[in-house]
Amino acid sequence: MRIVPGFDLFFIGLYALLIPLVGLVAWLVTGIPALFALALAMLAAYLLLALRRPLRRRQAVHAPFPGEWREFLLSRSPFYRGLDDSGRQRFERDVRLFLAETRIAGSGGAPVSWPTELLVAAGAATMLHGRPDWEPPLLDGVTVYPGFAFDRNYRPGRGSIAGQAPAGGPLLVAEKSLLEGFAGERDGINVMIHELAHYFDLEARKGGLRIVADSVRPIPWSVAIEKAYERHDFAASPLPDYAARNEAEFFACASELFFEDPIRLGASCPRLFSLLEEFYGQDPSGNVLAGTHQTPGSGAGNAVVRGMLNG
């Protein structure tokens, strides 16, 4: 993630030039200098509004990263543990940017605990690590439900839905399933990664992302994932049965395994692994393997999660 996304920077610069230029032209055409003064006042008002987001993001980036957060991530994320110092710094920066930009709330707007917020952000930072120009496609934020699941009427403690990615609303996730997704190493299950993958998939389709995969020339993402789905051998697949439902679930389940156990996915499905490697702009195998074999911090993070799961 960038402190100032390229898209924002382009339009800030464009309007910063366009507004006084229009005022200058109006002055020259009409001979009324007050029109240029009005344009300068409009420019000041525009910049005051337009720069609020970049300044908020810059402030977030330069805020100290709490040691408690770092210890918690070391205990919960093999991906983070396996990064070198510069990689961890960028991961922490993305976490801060995500938390500064994304609304995370419990059902009914209730506040959520910092470990829950941190794991939501860690899921996004993991998936964005190879794509620094991308932004998390979560304009409506994240809603966290208590317990392990909710039902189709969004009643917590009922049904079997651990997460959901509605096209016109916030990402939904059950808190204890979120915590469990970061509790098991290399188990291929992480509800945050699964649901966020749906949003990245939709953005890639809408945005016209083109990808080479194993084609001669770049092809639309929708075509690439369709071909991967059609040729996948589900009978011998390391993916869960749920992945066979449709292309979207296939991609989401594959994304889980790509970040949770990339070595197993690469060995079993090299073409699918290459497709995800290109999509996410990274190969997480090295740092996940390194993170799995490192000592996961002081254990304080494990105690926090155990307390939340048992609470």
Backbone hydrogen bonds in HBPLUS format (Angstrom, degrees):
<---DONOR---> <-ACCEPTOR-->    atom                        ^
c    i                          cat <-CA-CA->   ^        H-A-AA   ^      H-
h    n   atom  resd res      DA  || num        DHA   H-A  angle D-A-AA Bond
n    s   type  num  typ     dist DA aas  dist angle  dist       angle   num
A0008-ASP N   A0005-PRO O   3.04 MM   3  5.36 113.9  2.49 105.6 120.3     1
A0009-LEU N   A0005-PRO O   2.94 MM   4  6.22 164.9  1.96 159.0 164.0     2
A0010-PHE N   A0006-GLY O   2.97 MM   4  6.11 155.3  2.04 147.0 152.6     3
A0011-PHE N   A0007-PHE O   3.33 MM   4  6.62 165.9  2.35 149.5 151.5     4
A0012-ILE N   A0008-ASP O   2.91 MM   4  6.08 157.6  1.96 156.4 163.4     5
A0013-GLY N   A0009-LEU O   3.05 MM   4  6.13 166.6  2.07 147.4 151.1     6
A0014-LEU N   A0010-PHE O   2.88 MM   4  6.07 155.2  1.94 145.6 153.7     7
A0015-TYR N   A0011-PHE O   2.98 MM   4  6.03 177.1  1.99 149.1 149.8     8
A0016-ALA N   A0012-ILE O   2.96 MM   4  5.98 147.6  2.07 141.7 151.5     9
A0017-LEU N   A0013-GLY O   3.15 MM   4  6.33 137.7  2.34 140.2 149.0    10
A0017-LEU N   A0014-LEU O   3.23 MM   3  5.42 134.0  2.46  97.7 109.3    11
A0018-LEU N   A0014-LEU O   2.85 MM   4  6.03 155.4  1.91 147.0 155.3    12
A0019-ILE N   A0015-TYR O   3.03 MM   4  5.77 174.3  2.04 144.0 145.5    13
A0021-LEU N   A0017-LEU O   3.29 MM   4  6.28 149.1  2.39 140.1 149.1    14
A0022-VAL N   A0018-LEU O   2.90 MM   4  6.10 159.3  1.94 157.8 161.8    15
A0023-GLY N   A0019-ILE O   3.11 MM   4  6.37 158.5  2.16 147.1 153.2    16
A0024-LEU N   A0020-PRO O   2.80 MM   4  6.02 150.8  1.89 145.8 153.6    17
A0025-VAL N   A0021-LEU O   2.95 MM   4  6.20 162.4  1.98 151.8 155.9    18
A0026-ALA N   A0022-VAL O   2.92 MM   4  6.12 159.5  1.96 148.5 154.5    19
A0027-TRP N   A0023-GLY O   2.98 MM   4  6.18 151.3  2.06 143.0 150.5    20
A0028-LEU N   A0024-LEU O   2.96 MM   4  6.25 162.5  1.99 152.1 156.4    21
A0029-VAL N   A0025-VAL O   2.90 MM   4  6.07 155.3  1.96 151.8 158.5    22
A0030-THR N   A0026-ALA O   2.96 MM   4  5.93 165.4  1.98 146.4 151.0    23
A0031-GLY N   A0027-TRP O   2.62 MM   4  5.06 140.0  1.77 137.1 148.1    24
A0035-LEU N   A0032-ILE O   3.13 MM   3  5.93 159.0  2.17 121.8 126.5    25
A0036-PHE N   A0033-PRO O   3.09 MM   3  5.46 129.5  2.35 106.3 118.1    26
A0037-ALA N   A0033-PRO O   3.22 MM   4  6.62 157.8  2.27 149.0 155.4    27
A0038-LEU N   A0034-ALA O   2.81 MM   4  6.03 149.2  1.91 142.1 150.8    28
A0039-ALA N   A0035-LEU O   2.98 MM   4  6.22 149.1  2.08 137.7 145.7    29
A0040-LEU N   A0036-PHE O   2.95 MM   4  6.30 152.1  2.03 147.3 154.4    30
A0041-ALA N   A0037-ALA O   3.00 MM   4  6.30 150.2  2.10 144.0 152.2    31
A0042-MET N   A0038-LEU O   2.88 MM   4  6.19 152.6  1.96 147.0 155.0    32
A0043-LEU N   A0039-ALA O   2.81 MM   4  6.07 147.7  1.92 144.9 154.3    33
A0044-ALA N   A0040-LEU O   2.98 MM   4  6.25 156.5  2.04 145.2 150.4    34
A0045-ALA N   A0041-ALA O   3.01 MM   4  6.30 158.7  2.06 146.6 152.3    35
A0046-TYR N   A0042-MET O   2.83 MM   4  6.02 156.8  1.89 147.0 153.9    36
A0047-LEU N   A0043-LEU O   2.87 MM   4  6.09 169.5  1.89 156.3 158.4    37
A0048-LEU N   A0044-ALA O   2.99 MM   4  6.11 149.7  2.09 141.9 150.5    38
A0049-LEU N   A0045-ALA O   3.21 MM   4  6.50 148.7  2.31 143.4 150.1    39
A0049-LEU N   A0046-TYR O   3.11 MM   3  5.30 122.1  2.46  99.4 113.0    40
A0050-ALA N   A0046-TYR O   2.71 MM   4  5.88 172.5  1.72 162.1 164.8    41
A0051-LEU N   A0047-LEU O   2.95 MM   4  5.63 154.7  2.01 140.8 145.0    42
A0052-ARG N   A0049-LEU O   3.27 MM   3  5.54 159.9  2.32 106.4 112.4    43
A0055-LEU N   A0051-LEU O   2.98 MM   4  6.00 160.5  2.02 147.5 153.5    44
A0056-ARG N   A0052-ARG O   2.92 MM   4  6.06 152.5  1.99 145.8 153.9    45
A0057-ARG N   A0053-ARG O   2.89 MM   4  6.14 159.8  1.93 157.9 163.3    46
A0058-ARG N   A0054-PRO O   2.84 MM   4  6.03 157.0  1.90 147.2 153.9    47
A0059-GLN N   A0055-LEU O   2.93 MM   4  6.07 157.5  1.98 145.0 151.0    48
A0060-ALA N   A0056-ARG O   2.99 MM   4  6.22 152.0  2.07 142.1 149.9    49
A0061-VAL N   A0057-ARG O   2.94 MM   4  6.20 158.9  1.98 151.4 156.5    50
A0062-HIS N   A0058-ARG O   3.09 MM   4  6.30 154.4  2.16 148.0 154.0    51
A0063-ALA N   A0060-ALA O   3.25 MM   3  5.23 154.6  2.32  99.1 106.6    52
A0069-TRP N   A0066-PRO O   3.03 MM   3  5.26 124.0  2.35 101.6 115.3    53
A0070-ARG N   A0066-PRO O   3.13 MM   4  6.55 157.4  2.18 150.4 156.6    54
A0071-GLU N   A0067-GLY O   2.95 MM   4  6.20 164.1  1.97 153.7 156.9    55
A0072-PHE N   A0068-GLU O   3.04 MM   4  6.15 151.8  2.13 139.1 147.2    56
A0073-LEU N   A0069-TRP O   2.90 MM   4  6.19 161.0  1.93 155.2 159.4    57
A0074-LEU N   A0070-ARG O   2.94 MM   4  6.15 156.8  1.99 149.0 155.9    58
A0075-SER N   A0071-GLU O   3.09 MM   4  6.28 139.9  2.26 138.4 148.2    59
A0075-SER N   A0072-PHE O   3.15 MM   3  5.18 126.4  2.45  94.0 107.6    60
A0076-ARG N   A0072-PHE O   3.06 MM   4  6.24 128.0  2.34 140.2 154.2    61
A0076-ARG N   A0073-LEU O   3.16 MM   3  5.06 135.6  2.37  94.3 106.5    62
A0077-SER N   A0073-LEU O   2.85 MM   4  5.47 158.9  1.90 155.3 155.1    63
A0081-ARG N   A0077-SER O   2.99 MM   4  6.26 166.0  2.01 154.2 158.5    64
A0082-GLY N   A0078-PRO O   2.95 MM   4  5.99 148.3  2.05 144.8 151.7    65
A0083-LEU N   A0080-TYR O   3.20 MM   3  5.48 160.7  2.24 109.1 115.0    66
A0088-ARG N   A0084-ASP O   2.85 MM   4  6.13 156.1  1.91 158.4 165.3    67
A0089-GLN N   A0085-ASP O   2.99 MM   4  6.24 155.2  2.05 146.5 153.4    68
A0090-ARG N   A0086-SER O   3.04 MM   4  6.31 155.1  2.11 144.8 150.8    69
A0091-PHE N   A0087-GLY O   2.89 MM   4  6.11 155.0  1.95 145.9 153.5    70
A0092-GLU N   A0088-ARG O   2.83 MM   4  6.03 163.4  1.86 152.8 156.7    71
A0093-ARG N   A0089-GLN O   2.94 MM   4  6.14 149.3  2.03 141.0 149.8    72
A0094-ASP N   A0090-ARG O   2.94 MM   4  6.20 157.0  1.99 147.9 153.4    73
A0095-VAL N   A0091-PHE O   2.94 MM   4  6.25 151.2  2.02 147.7 156.3    74
A0096-ARG N   A0092-GLU O   2.99 MM   4  6.26 161.9  2.02 149.0 152.9    75
A0097-LEU N   A0093-ARG O   2.92 MM   4  6.20 160.7  1.95 151.7 157.2    76
A0098-PHE N   A0094-ASP O   2.85 MM   4  5.96 160.0  1.89 147.6 153.3    77
A0099-LEU N   A0095-VAL O   2.97 MM   4  6.19 165.7  1.99 152.9 156.4    78
A0100-ALA N   A0096-ARG O   2.96 MM   4  6.11 143.0  2.10 142.6 153.0    79
A0101-GLU N   A0097-LEU O   3.06 MM   4  6.17 134.2  2.28 142.5 153.5    80
A0101-GLU N   A0098-PHE O   3.17 MM   3  5.25 134.5  2.39  97.1 109.3    81
A0102-THR N   A0098-PHE O   2.84 MM   4  5.68 150.9  1.93 157.9 163.8    82
A0142-VAL N   A0103-ARG O   2.81 MM  39  6.23 160.5  1.85 164.4 170.3    83
A0105-ALA N   A0142-VAL O   3.06 MM  37  6.51 161.0  2.09 161.6 165.5    84
A0144-VAL N   A0105-ALA O   2.79 MM  39  6.05 159.3  1.83 145.2 152.2    85
A0106-GLY N   A0110-ALA O   2.50 MM   4  4.49 165.5  1.52 162.4 156.8    86
A0109-GLY N   A0106-GLY O   2.93 MM   3  5.24 138.3  2.11 141.1 136.6    87
A0107-SER N   A0144-VAL O   3.14 MM  37  6.11 121.9  2.50 154.2 146.6    88
A0117-GLU N   A0113-SER O   3.07 MM   4  6.43 165.9  2.10 155.3 159.1    89
A0118-LEU N   A0114-TRP O   2.84 MM   4  5.91 157.4  1.89 149.8 156.4    90
A0119-LEU N   A0115-PRO O   2.99 MM   4  6.18 152.3  2.06 144.4 150.5    91
A0120-VAL N   A0116-THR O   3.04 MM   4  6.28 157.1  2.09 152.3 158.4    92
A0121-ALA N   A0117-GLU O   3.02 MM   4  6.27 164.6  2.05 149.7 153.7    93
A0122-ALA N   A0118-LEU O   2.80 MM   4  5.97 145.6  1.92 140.3 151.1    94
A0123-GLY N   A0119-LEU O   3.00 MM   4  6.17 150.8  2.09 144.2 149.7    95
A0124-ALA N   A0120-VAL O   3.36 MM   4  6.74 158.6  2.41 145.7 150.3    96
A0125-ALA N   A0121-ALA O   2.85 MM   4  6.10 162.7  1.88 153.4 158.7    97
A0126-THR N   A0122-ALA O   2.91 MM   4  5.99 152.1  1.99 145.2 151.8    98
A0127-MET N   A0123-GLY O   3.25 MM   4  6.49 163.3  2.28 146.4 149.7    99
A0128-LEU N   A0124-ALA O   2.97 MM   4  6.12 142.8  2.12 148.9 159.6   100
A0129-HIS N   A0126-THR O   3.40 MM   3  5.40 160.5  2.44 101.2 106.8   101
A0131-ARG N   A0128-LEU O   2.91 MM   3  5.00 153.9  1.97 108.2 116.8   102
A0134-TRP N   A0131-ARG O   3.05 MM   3  5.54 162.1  2.08 118.2 123.9   103
A0138-LEU N   A0136-PRO O   2.79 MM   2  5.59 139.9  1.95 106.2  94.4   104
A0141-GLY N   A0138-LEU O   3.01 MM   3  5.09 162.5  2.04 107.7 113.0   105
A0171-LEU N   A0141-GLY O   3.02 MM  30  6.44 152.4  2.10 157.1 150.6   106
A0143-THR N   A0171-LEU O   2.78 MM  28  6.14 165.1  1.81 166.4 171.2   107
A0173-VAL N   A0143-THR O   3.06 MM  30  6.47 151.8  2.15 162.7 168.0   108
A0145-TYR N   A0173-VAL O   2.83 MM  28  6.12 162.7  1.86 148.1 154.1   109
A0175-GLU N   A0145-TYR O   2.70 MM  30  5.77 171.9  1.71 174.8 172.9   110
A0176-LYS N   A0147-GLY O   2.92 MM  29  5.27 149.8  2.01 135.5 137.3   111
A0157-GLY N   A0149-ALA O   2.95 MM   8  5.72 154.3  2.01 160.8 153.4   112
A0150-PHE N   A0161-ILE O   2.92 MM  11  5.22 142.0  2.07 131.5 142.6   113
A0161-ILE N   A0150-PHE O   3.04 MM  11  5.22 150.8  2.13 156.8 158.5   114
A0151-ASP N   A0155-ARG O   3.27 MM   4  5.49 143.3  2.42 122.2 130.7   115
A0154-TYR N   A0151-ASP O   2.83 MM   3  5.09 152.7  1.91 117.1 119.2   116
A0174-ALA N   A0162-ALA O   2.84 MM  12  5.17 159.1  1.88 154.4 148.8   117
A0164-GLN N   A0172-LEU O   2.88 MM   8  4.99 153.3  1.95 137.2 137.7   118
A0172-LEU N   A0164-GLN O   2.90 MM   8  4.99 173.9  1.90 156.1 156.5   119
A0178-LEU N   A0174-ALA O   2.94 MM   4  6.20 150.4  2.03 153.8 163.4   120
A0179-LEU N   A0175-GLU O   2.96 MM   4  6.30 159.0  2.00 152.3 157.3   121
A0180-GLU N   A0176-LYS O   2.94 MM   4  6.09 155.1  2.00 140.2 147.2   122
A0181-GLY N   A0177-SER O   2.94 MM   4  6.07 143.5  2.07 140.0 149.5   123
A0182-PHE N   A0179-LEU O   3.19 MM   3  5.48 141.9  2.34 102.5 112.3   124
A0183-ALA N   A0180-GLU O   2.93 MM   3  4.69 154.0  2.00  98.7 107.0   125
A0194-HIS N   A0190-ASN O   3.00 MM   4  6.25 161.2  2.04 153.9 160.0   126
A0195-GLU N   A0191-VAL O   2.97 MM   4  6.10 172.0  1.98 151.7 152.8   127
A0196-LEU N   A0192-MET O   2.97 MM   4  6.01 163.4  2.00 150.1 155.5   128
A0197-ALA N   A0193-ILE O   2.93 MM   4  5.91 144.3  2.05 141.5 150.7   129
A0198-HIS N   A0195-GLU O   3.15 MM   3  5.35 130.5  2.41  98.8 110.8   130
A0199-TYR N   A0196-LEU O   3.06 MM   3  5.23 119.6  2.44  98.6 112.8   131
A0200-PHE N   A0196-LEU O   3.06 MM   4  6.45 158.0  2.11 152.6 158.8   132
A0201-ASP N   A0197-ALA O   2.87 MM   4  6.02 156.1  1.93 149.1 155.9   133
A0202-LEU N   A0198-HIS O   3.00 MM   4  6.27 160.0  2.04 147.0 151.7   134
A0203-GLU N   A0199-TYR O   2.93 MM   4  6.14 161.4  1.97 150.0 155.2   135
A0204-ALA N   A0200-PHE O   2.90 MM   4  6.06 155.5  1.96 147.2 153.9   136
A0205-ARG N   A0201-ASP O   3.04 MM   4  6.30 152.2  2.12 147.5 154.9   137
A0206-LYS N   A0202-LEU O   2.90 MM   4  6.13 168.8  1.91 154.6 157.7   138
A0207-GLY N   A0203-GLU O   2.74 MM   4  5.68 157.0  1.79 147.0 154.4   139
A0209-LEU N   A0204-ALA O   3.01 MM   5  5.05 154.9  2.08 147.8 152.6   140
A0208-GLY N   A0205-ARG O   3.43 MM   3  5.42 158.6  2.48  98.3 104.4   141
A0221-TRP N   A0209-LEU O   2.75 MM  12  5.55 146.7  1.86 169.1 159.4   142
A0211-ILE N   A0219-ILE O   2.74 MM   8  5.39 161.0  1.77 153.6 154.1   143
A0219-ILE N   A0211-ILE O   2.88 MM   8  5.39 169.5  1.89 135.8 135.5   144
A0215-SER N   A0212-VAL O   2.88 MM   3  5.55 166.0  1.90 145.1 148.8   145
A0223-VAL N   A0220-PRO O   3.02 MM   3  5.37 126.6  2.32 106.1 119.2   146
A0224-ALA N   A0220-PRO O   3.04 MM   4  6.40 160.1  2.08 154.5 160.7   147
A0225-ILE N   A0221-TRP O   2.96 MM   4  6.19 168.2  1.98 165.4 165.8   148
A0226-GLU N   A0222-SER O   3.15 MM   4  6.09 145.2  2.28 130.9 140.6   149
A0227-LYS N   A0223-VAL O   2.97 MM   4  6.17 160.7  2.00 151.4 155.5   150
A0228-ALA N   A0224-ALA O   3.07 MM   4  6.29 158.0  2.12 144.4 150.7   151
A0229-TYR N   A0225-ILE O   2.96 MM   4  6.06 154.1  2.03 142.1 148.7   152
A0230-GLU N   A0226-GLU O   3.00 MM   4  6.22 157.9  2.05 148.4 154.2   153
A0231-ARG N   A0227-LYS O   3.08 MM   4  6.26 152.8  2.16 150.1 156.1   154
A0236-ALA N   A0233-ASP O   3.25 MM   3  5.74 140.0  2.42 108.4 117.4   155
A0237-SER N   A0234-PHE O   3.34 MM   3  4.69 167.3  2.36  94.8  97.6   156
A0243-ALA N   A0240-PRO O   3.00 MM   3  5.74 157.1  2.05 120.5 126.4   157
A0244-ALA N   A0241-ASP O   3.05 MM   3  5.80 162.4  2.08 121.3 126.1   158
A0245-ARG N   A0242-TYR O   3.20 MM   3  5.75 170.3  2.21 118.6 121.0   159
A0250-PHE N   A0246-ASN O   2.96 MM   4  6.12 152.1  2.04 149.7 158.7   160
A0251-PHE N   A0247-GLU O   2.93 MM   4  6.18 159.8  1.97 151.7 155.5   161
A0252-ALA N   A0248-ALA O   3.00 MM   4  6.24 161.0  2.04 146.7 152.3   162
A0253-CYS N   A0249-GLU O   2.89 MM   4  5.94 168.2  1.91 149.2 152.4   163
A0254-ALA N   A0250-PHE O   2.95 MM   4  6.01 155.8  2.01 143.0 150.7   164
A0255-SER N   A0251-PHE O   2.86 MM   4  6.00 146.5  1.97 143.8 153.0   165
A0256-GLU N   A0252-ALA O   3.11 MM   4  6.43 150.2  2.20 143.5 150.6   166
A0257-LEU N   A0253-CYS O   3.20 MM   4  6.58 163.8  2.23 151.0 153.3   167
A0258-PHE N   A0254-ALA O   2.83 MM   4  5.98 150.5  1.92 145.6 155.1   168
A0259-PHE N   A0255-SER O   3.13 MM   4  6.33 153.4  2.20 149.3 153.0   169
A0260-GLU N   A0256-GLU O   2.80 MM   4  5.86 145.5  1.92 147.0 158.5   170
A0261-ASP N   A0257-LEU O   2.76 MM   4  5.14 155.9  1.82 131.4 139.9   171
A0265-LEU N   A0261-ASP O   3.25 MM   4  6.60 163.7  2.28 153.3 158.1   172
A0266-GLY N   A0262-PRO O   2.79 MM   4  5.90 163.3  1.82 150.3 155.3   173
A0267-ALA N   A0263-ILE O   2.99 MM   4  6.11 153.7  2.06 145.0 151.6   174
A0268-SER N   A0264-ARG O   2.99 MM   4  6.10 154.9  2.06 146.3 153.0   175
A0269-CYS N   A0265-LEU O   2.71 MM   4  5.52 163.3  1.74 153.8 159.1   176
A0273-PHE N   A0269-CYS O   2.88 MM   4  6.09 160.1  1.92 158.4 165.1   177
A0274-SER N   A0270-PRO O   2.97 MM   4  6.13 157.0  2.02 143.0 148.5   178
A0275-LEU N   A0271-ARG O   3.07 MM   4  6.32 150.3  2.16 142.8 150.7   179
A0276-LEU N   A0272-LEU O   3.05 MM   4  6.36 161.2  2.08 153.9 157.6   180
A0277-GLU N   A0273-PHE O   2.79 MM   4  5.98 153.0  1.87 150.6 159.5   181
A0278-GLU N   A0274-SER O   3.01 MM   4  6.20 152.7  2.09 143.3 149.1   182
A0279-PHE N   A0275-LEU O   2.97 MM   4  6.20 158.3  2.02 144.6 151.4   183
A0280-TYR N   A0276-LEU O   2.88 MM   4  5.96 174.4  1.88 156.0 156.7   184
A0281-GLY N   A0277-GLU O   2.88 MM   4  5.59 118.0  2.27 128.7 143.1   185
A0282-GLN N   A0277-GLU O   3.20 MM   5  5.29 131.2  2.45 136.0 145.9   186
A0288-VAL N   A0284-PRO O   2.98 MM   4  5.91 157.6  2.03 158.7 165.4   187
A0289-LEU N   A0285-SER O   2.97 MM   4  6.00 161.7  2.00 149.0 154.4   188
A0290-ALA N   A0286-GLY O   2.94 MM   4  6.10 159.7  1.98 144.7 151.1   189
A0291-GLY N   A0287-ASN O   2.79 MM   4  5.79 155.4  1.85 138.2 145.7   190
A0292-THR N   A0288-VAL O   2.90 MM   4  6.05 143.1  2.04 142.5 151.8   191
A0293-HIS N   A0289-LEU O   3.32 MM   4  6.57 143.1  2.46 141.7 149.7   192
A0294-GLN N   A0291-GLY O   3.41 MM   3  5.20 158.0  2.47  94.9 101.2   193
A0297-GLY N   A0295-THR O   2.79 MM   2  5.83 139.6  1.95 109.0  96.9   194
A0303-ALA N   A0299-GLY O   3.16 MM   4  6.47 153.6  2.23 147.3 153.9   195
A0304-VAL N   A0300-ALA O   3.01 MM   4  6.33 151.1  2.10 147.7 155.5   196
A0305-VAL N   A0301-GLY O   3.11 MM   4  6.38 164.7  2.13 153.2 155.4   197
A0306-ARG N   A0302-ASN O   2.94 MM   4  6.12 162.5  1.97 150.6 156.1   198
A0307-GLY N   A0303-ALA O   2.99 MM   4  6.11 157.3  2.05 144.1 150.1   199
A0308-MET N   A0304-VAL O   3.06 MM   4  6.35 148.5  2.16 143.7 152.5   200
A0309-LEU N   A0305-VAL O   2.84 MM   4  6.06 159.1  1.89 156.4 161.8   201
A0310-ASN N   A0306-ARG O   2.97 MM   4  6.05 147.6  2.08 143.9 152.4   202
A0311-GLY N   A0307-GLY O   2.97 MM   4  5.83 118.8  2.35 131.2 145.4   203
